Amino acid sequence: MSPHPDQQYFDALCRGDQRLIREIYSKFSRGVLNWVQQNNGEAEDAQDLFQDALMAIYDRYCGRNDFQMTSSFGALLMTICRRKWYDRLAQKKREETVRNAESARYEEETPEWEAASEAILHQQRQECLSKVFTLLSEQCQKLLAMVTAGELSIDNIASALGLANANAVYQSKHRCTARWRQLFYDHFKGETHG
């Protein structure tokens, strides 16, 4: 079976072909934006979702030499976007339910207890963030430190880290932040429940 004509987008994503990656954005991002806005989301949500979906495609398929697209790149991208968006909506609903339950419980407690609990939780989160930051790759640690410091332009950061351009910095930042967030949630959940 011959690969789908959209195999070029998949291959471009895997090899970092900036021209075709820009074409992916121009060709497919509007559809994701429209769909997210029709499903309780904002433009910023759509941008994050689009980036997450591209990273998911990259992470899942780019290491495999045998992968050939048999359907359109847009169909694969939208399928991943839909699944991730529904997961986010479900997570938001669960978080809202927990927040409401916790809010009702804390309304019965004294303000001093609430302030103390918040201070302890904040300290635990900060310690966990610092701890899991060290689990990131050295490149991610440098990138996030440079971006957070805000002392260098994105182009200077790209040059300092040997990245191709500002877009590569943004993609790397998004990937590193997502990894840091996942490590934090995995560790923090384990520490607070274990």
N, C-alpha and C positions, 0 to 999 in steps of 0.2 A: 504494500500500500504506500503510495507516495504521500509525503507530508503536505499539510495544508499550506496555502500561500502565506499565511500569517506566521509560518515558522520563522520568517525573517525577523519578526518582532521578538520572538522568544530568543533567538540566537543573539540579537542585538543586546538584549537585556543581560544575557549571560556574559558577553564579552565587553560590555560597557560602552557600546557604540553610541556616543552622545547624540549624533544626528538622528538616528532612528529612535532613541529613547525620547527625544523631544517630539518626534512624530507620534509615538505612543501616547504621550501626554495630550497633544493637540487632537488626536483622533478619538481617544477613549475617555478622557477625564470629564467632558461635558455630560456624557451619559451617566457616569457615576454621580456627578453633582446633582443632576435632575432627579435621579432615583433616590438619593439620600434626602434631598429636600422634600420629596413626596412622602418620605417615611420618617418624619419627626427629627430631621437633622438639619444642620447648618452647613454653609460652604466650608468652614474650617473642618467640620467632621468629615466631609467628603474628601478634602485634601489628605487628611490623615489616613482615611480608609484606603484611598487610592495608593498612597505610599506603602501602607501595610500589605495590600494585595500584591503589589509589585515585589516587595521583599519576600512574601510568601512563595510566589512563583520562583523567584531566584533561589531561595533557600531549599525549596522542595525539588526543583528540577535541574538546576544548572550544574550540579555535580555529576549528572547522569549522561553518559555518552549515547545511550540508546533511546533517549526521549524524542519522539516525533509528534508534532501537533496533528491531530486528526479533525479538530474543529477550530473555529476562529479564536484568535487571541482575545478578542473582546468578550466572547462567551465565557472563556475560562476566567478572565478578569472579573466579569460581573458575577459569576457564580461565587468566587472567593469573596468579593465585596459583600454580596448579600448575606452569605453565611457569617462573616465577621460582624456585619452590622446587626444582624439579629442576635448574635452572641452579646454584643455591646448593650443592646436594648434590654436583653434579659438580665444582664449584670446590673445595669442601672436600676431596673425594677427591684432586684434582690437587695441592692444597696439602699434603695429608698425604703424598702420594708424594714430593713435592719435599723436604719437611721430613725424611722418613726418609732419603732419599738424601744430603741435606746433613749430617744428623746422623752418618751412617756415615762420610762423608768427613772431617768435622771431628774425629771420635774419633781419627783417625790423626794429627792435627796437635797441636802443643803448646798448652798452655793460654794462653801469652802471645800466640800467633798468633790464637787464638780471641778473646781479650779485645780485641786490637787491631782485628781485623776487625769485631767488634760495635761498638766505639767509632766507627769510621769509618762504618759503615752507619747508626748512630744519628745521627751528625752530618749525613750526606747526607739522611736522612729529614727531620730538623728543618729543614734549609735548603730542601728541596723543599716542605715544608708551608708555610713562611713565604712562599716564592715564589708558590705557587699560591693562597694565601689572597688575595693582591692581585688575582687574576683574578676573584674573586667580585664580585658586585654590591655597591655600597656598603651597601645595606639588609642583605644577608647578612652582610657584615663586621661591621656594628654589632650585629646580632642575636646572632651567635655570640660576639662580644666580651662583650656584656652577660650572656648566659647563662653563659658560662665564668667570668666574674668572680664570679658568685654574690652580688653585692651588692644586687640588686633582686629583688623578687618577680616572678613571671610576669605578674601583672596590671599591675605598674608598667612592665615591659618592653613589654607590649602597648600601653599608653598612650603610652609614649615613642616607639614606632615607628609609631603610628597604626594598629595592628592591632585587629581587632574584640574579641578576647577571648583567654583563655589557650589555647584550642584552636587558634586561628590562629597563636599563637606556636609551639606544638608542631609544627604542620604546616609552618610556615616553617622552623623549626629542622631538622626532618627533611629537608626539601627542600634546604636550604643545606648541611647536613652531607653528604648524598648527593652533591651537586654537588662539594663540596670533596674528598670521597673519590675521586670519579671523576677529577677534575683531578690529584690526587696520584698515583693509579695510572697514569694516562696519562703524566704527566711523569716520575715516578720510574722507571717501566719503561723509558722512552726514554733516560733518563740513565744507567741502570745497564747497558743493553744496547747503547747507541749510541755 
